[in-house]
Amino acid sequence: MSRAAKPSRAVHAAIARAVAEQYGFTVAQLRSASRKQPLPEARQVAMWAARLVTGASWAAIAAFYRRRSESTA
């Protein structure tokens, strides 16, 4: 996917599902506000994967994960 194209919510959801499954979480847990370890690590991996796969802005990725900014993963 080119950086010019806007990635769909479905692409972010698919990445979140794959990472959540790998870490043994649900997507809801991954998108939650919890900071209990290892949840933030899984969330950060998902956000990095979304960036690499989609090229979406950090702000757009943070919005999918209900974050005010990408620095609050």
C-alpha positions in Angstrom: 0.0 0.0 0.0 1.4 3.4 -0.9 1.8 6.1 1.7 -0.7 8.2 -0.3 -3.6 5.8 0.2 -5.6 5.9 3.4 -5.5 2.5 5.0 -8.9 1.1 5.9 -10.0 0.4 9.4 -10.2 -3.3 8.4 -6.5 -3.3 7.8 -5.8 -1.9 11.3 -8.2 -4.4 12.8 -6.5 -7.3 11.0 -3.1 -6.2 12.3 -4.6 -5.8 15.8 -6.1 -9.3 15.7 -2.9 -10.9 14.6 -0.8 -9.2 17.3 -3.5 -9.8 20.0 -3.6 -13.5 19.2 0.2 -13.7 19.3 0.3 -12.2 22.8 -2.8 -14.0 24.0 -5.1 -10.9 24.3 -8.3 -9.8 22.6 -8.5 -6.8 20.4 -10.6 -5.1 23.0 -7.8 -5.5 25.5 -5.3 -4.2 23.1 -7.4 -1.1 22.5 -8.1 -0.6 26.2 -6.5 2.0 28.4 -4.8 -0.7 30.6 -1.1 -0.3 31.3 -0.7 -3.7 33.0 2.3 -5.5 31.5 2.7 -7.0 28.9 -0.3 -5.2 27.3 1.5 -1.9 26.5 4.3 -3.9 24.8 1.7 -5.8 22.6 0.0 -2.5 21.8 3.3 -0.9 20.8 4.1 -3.9 18.5 0.7 -3.6 16.9 1.1 0.2 16.3 4.6 -0.3 14.8 3.3 -3.1 12.6 0.4 -0.9 11.4 2.9 1.8 10.6 5.1 -0.5 8.6 2.3 -2.2 6.7 0.1 0.8 6.0 2.3 3.8 6.2 -0.4 5.5 8.1 0.4 8.5 10.2 1.1 7.9 13.9 -1.9 10.1 14.7 -4.2 7.9 12.6 -2.8 4.7 14.2 -3.1 6.2 17.7 -6.8 7.1 17.0 -7.5 3.4 16.2 -6.1 2.4 19.5 -8.0 5.1 21.3 -4.9 7.0 22.2 -4.6 10.8 22.4 -1.2 10.5 20.8 1.2 7.8 19.6 3.5 8.4 22.6 0.8 7.0 24.9 1.0 3.4 23.7 
